[in-house]
Amino acid sequence: MQLRIVHTTTFEYEGKATASYNQARLTPVTTTDQIVVHSRVEVSPKPWVFEYRDYFGTQVTAFEVVDPHDHMAVTATSTVHTHRSPLPAPSATWESLGTREVEDRWTEYLTLPERVAPTTDFAQRVKQVAADHDLPGEAARDLCALVHDELELVPGSTHVGAPAATAWQQRAGVCQDLAHLVVGGLRTMGLPARYVSGYLHPADEPVVGEHVRGDSHAWVEWWDDGWQGYDPSHDRAPDDRYVTLAVGRDYGDVKPISGIYSGARTSSMTVEVELTRLA
């Protein structure tokens, strides 16, 4: 499937911003599951731009606007060809997760900072899920199903900085919360897990040429002799409607846009995402 994504972020300032310094992680990555055919990030007013890849392999567009401005628009346009393989059968064992090859290699994906740390009762549920399965990959899928079944997807039910514990306690959250909750649960099992940001075309059968409104999306990957992706929000493995932007330990590593500004007292932000199936 070939998809075009247009992601536009607009900032409006109260008064004028005298300078703005930002980083955008809005360029999809080429993997075995997807090929980036075309991608560009445009900023208005005209900025100074520098591009690099971060520690996790994400393409970062760093930019500065140093002329006074009362608004700023960042538009990322990408065309991506997706071809995802079915999720393979689990193969890693609990014993293999404790080896140096896994623990040392993926140590950053085994930590439990506040953003993903499970509550005491959720951690107990996680340990029971692990105990019920002979293979970590089986437990991982069961954990995703548990989170999907027990939490309701409610837009606006949490704020972007909320920890996973908040969503579990109120049994409601957004895709970011479900991903954080599963990441923390998987790491509690001893299974390396990372957070994935990207897009999901909302139609089950996207129509070629039809423009639809979408949103950024989040899911997870765990280590099972290779990174395996799963979407706890929909309790399924990603298919060709999914496009990966970035991976990291949690949302803090993959923010679409982050930065600071000076001058204006306050600012507001709006985001629009348009997806089109091209082929």
C-alpha positions in Angstrom: 0.0 0.0 0.0 1.2 3.5 -0.8 0.2 6.3 1.6 0.7 10.0 1.6 0.7 11.8 4.9 0.4 15.6 5.3 1.0 16.6 9.0 0.6 20.3 9.7 1.3 21.9 13.0 0.4 25.6 13.5 1.6 27.8 16.4 -0.1 31.1 17.2 1.6 33.4 19.6 0.1 36.1 21.8 2.3 39.0 20.7 5.4 38.2 18.8 8.0 35.5 19.4 11.4 37.0 19.0 13.0 33.6 18.5 12.0 29.9 18.3 14.2 26.8 18.5 12.7 23.5 17.7 13.2 19.8 16.8 10.8 17.9 14.5 10.5 14.1 14.4 8.2 14.0 11.4 10.1 12.0 8.8 9.1 8.4 8.5 11.9 5.8 8.7 12.7 3.2 6.0 12.6 -0.3 7.4 11.9 -3.8 6.2 8.2 -3.0 6.6 8.1 0.3 4.8 10.0 2.4 2.2 10.0 6.2 2.3 9.5 7.3 -1.3 9.5 11.0 -0.6 9.6 13.2 2.5 10.0 16.9 3.3 9.5 19.2 6.2 8.6 22.8 5.5 8.6 25.7 8.0 7.2 29.2 7.7 8.6 31.7 8.5 11.8 30.6 6.7 14.2 29.0 9.3 17.7 27.9 9.6 17.7 24.1 9.4 20.0 21.3 10.4 19.2 17.5 10.0 20.6 14.6 11.9 19.7 11.1 13.2 19.2 10.7 16.9 20.4 7.8 19.1 17.3 5.7 18.3 17.7 6.2 14.5 15.0 8.8 14.0 15.5 11.5 11.4 15.4 14.9 13.2 14.9 18.3 11.6 16.2 21.0 14.0 15.3 24.5 13.0 15.5 28.1 14.3 13.3 31.1 13.5 15.1 34.1 14.7 13.0 36.9 13.2 10.0 38.2 15.2 6.9 36.3 14.3 3.3 35.9 15.6 2.7 32.5 14.1 4.7 29.5 12.8 3.6 26.6 10.6 5.4 23.2 10.2 4.2 21.0 7.4 5.6 17.5 7.0 4.6 15.7 3.7 5.6 12.1 3.2 4.9 9.3 0.7 5.5 5.8 2.1 5.1 2.3 0.6 4.2 -0.2 3.3 4.5 -4.0 3.1 4.2 -5.5 6.6 4.7 -9.2 7.1 2.4 -11.1 9.5 3.5 -11.3 13.1 5.7 -14.4 13.4 5.2 -17.1 16.0 7.0 -16.4 19.4 10.4 -17.9 19.6 12.4 -16.3 22.4 12.4 -18.0 25.8 12.3 -16.6 29.3 15.8 -18.0 29.8 17.1 -16.1 26.7 15.7 -12.8 28.0 18.1 -13.0 31.0 21.2 -13.5 28.9 23.8 -10.8 28.6 23.1 -10.6 24.8 19.6 -9.3 25.5 19.8 -7.5 28.8 23.0 -5.5 28.0 22.1 -4.9 24.3 18.6 -3.5 25.1 19.1 -2.2 28.6 17.5 1.2 27.8 14.3 -0.7 26.9 14.1 -2.4 30.2 14.0 0.7 32.5 10.9 1.8 34.4 10.7 5.6 34.6 7.6 7.2 36.0 6.0 7.6 32.5 5.7 3.9 32.1 6.0 2.4 35.6 3.1 0.2 36.5 1.0 0.5 39.6 1.2 -2.2 42.2 -2.0 -3.9 41.2 -1.2 -3.7 37.5 2.3 -5.2 38.1 0.6 -8.1 39.9 -1.6 -8.7 36.9 1.4 -8.6 34.6 3.3 -11.2 36.6 0.3 -13.5 36.5 0.1 -13.1 32.7 3.8 -14.0 32.5 3.4 -17.0 34.7 0.6 -18.3 32.6 2.7 -18.6 29.4 5.7 -20.7 28.4 7.0 -18.1 26.0 7.4 -14.3 26.4 5.9 -13.5 23.1 2.7 -15.3 24.1 2.6 -13.3 27.3 3.1 -10.1 25.4 0.1 -10.6 23.2 -2.0 -11.6 26.2 -0.9 -8.4 28.0 -1.9 -6.3 25.0 -5.3 -8.0 25.0 -5.7 -7.3 28.8 -5.0 -3.6 28.4 -7.2 -3.3 25.3 -10.1 -5.0 27.1 -9.9 -3.1 30.4 -9.2 0.4 29.2 -11.5 2.6 27.1 -10.1 4.8 24.4 -11.4 8.3 25.3 -10.0 11.3 23.5 -8.9 14.0 25.9 -9.1 11.7 29.0 -5.4 12.4 29.8 -2.9 15.1 29.1 0.3 14.5 27.1 2.5 14.3 30.2 0.3 11.9 32.1 2.0 8.7 33.3 0.6 5.3 32.4 -0.6 4.8 36.0 -3.2 7.5 35.5 -4.9 5.7 32.6 -4.9 2.4 34.5 -6.4 3.9 37.6 -9.2 5.6 35.6 -9.5 2.7 33.1 -9.5 5.2 30.2 -6.9 6.9 28.1 -5.6 7.6 24.6 -3.4 5.4 22.4 -0.3 7.0 24.0 -1.4 5.8 27.5 -2.2 2.2 26.3 1.2 2.0 24.7 3.0 3.3 27.8 1.0 0.9 30.0 2.0 -2.1 27.8 5.6 -1.0 27.6 5.9 -0.8 31.4 4.2 -4.2 31.7 6.5 -5.9 29.2 9.6 -4.5 30.9 8.2 -5.7 34.3 8.2 -9.2 32.7 11.8 -8.7 31.7 10.9 -8.3 28.0 12.6 -5.3 26.2 9.9 -3.0 24.9 9.9 0.3 23.0 7.3 2.9 22.1 6.5 3.5 18.5 5.0 6.7 17.1 3.4 7.0 13.6 0.1 7.1 11.8 -2.8 4.7 11.2 -5.2 5.2 8.2 -8.6 5.0 9.9 -10.4 3.1 7.2 -10.4 -0.7 7.2 -10.2 -0.6 3.4 -8.7 2.7 2.3 -10.0 4.0 -1.0 -7.4 5.1 -3.5 -7.4 8.9 -3.9 -9.7 9.6 -1.0 -8.4 12.2 1.5 -9.2 11.4 5.1 -8.5 13.1 8.4 -6.3 11.2 10.8 -4.2 11.6 13.9 -0.8 10.6 15.2 -0.9 7.1 16.6 1.2 5.0 19.0 1.8 1.3 19.5 4.6 -0.9 20.9 7.4 -3.3 19.9 9.0 -6.0 22.0 12.1 -8.1 21.5 11.4 -11.6 20.4 14.6 -12.5 18.5 13.8 -9.4 16.5 11.4 -6.4 17.1 7.8 -7.4 16.9 5.1 -4.7 16.7 1.6 -4.7 18.2 -1.1 -2.2 18.7 -2.9 -2.5 22.1 -5.4 0.2 21.2 -6.9 -2.2 18.6 -5.5 -5.5 19.8 -3.8 -6.4 16.5 -0.5 -6.4 14.8 0.2 -3.4 12.6 -0.8 -3.9 8.9 -0.1 -1.9 5.8 -2.2 1.0 7.1 0.4 1.8 9.7 3.4 4.1 9.0 6.2 4.3 11.5 7.8 7.7 12.3 10.0 7.0 15.3 10.8 4.6 18.2 12.1 5.3 21.6 11.9 4.5 25.3 8.6 6.4 25.6 6.8 9.4 24.2 9.5 11.8 25.4 12.0 10.3 22.8 9.6 10.7 19.9 7.7 14.0 20.3 6.7 15.2 16.8 7.7 18.7 17.7 9.5 20.0 20.7 11.2 23.3 21.4 11.3 26.7 23.2 10.6 30.3 22.2 11.2 33.7 23.6 9.3 37.0 23.5 5.6 36.1 23.4 3.8 35.4 26.7 1.7 32.4 25.6 1.1 30.3 22.5 -1.5 27.8 21.2 -1.0 24.9 18.9 -3.3 23.1 16.4 -2.5 19.9 14.5 -4.1 18.5 11.3 -3.2 15.2 9.7 -4.4 14.2 6.3 -3.9 10.7 4.9 -4.4 9.5 1.3 -4.0 6.1 -0.2 -2.2 6.5 -3.5 -2.0 2.8 -4.6 
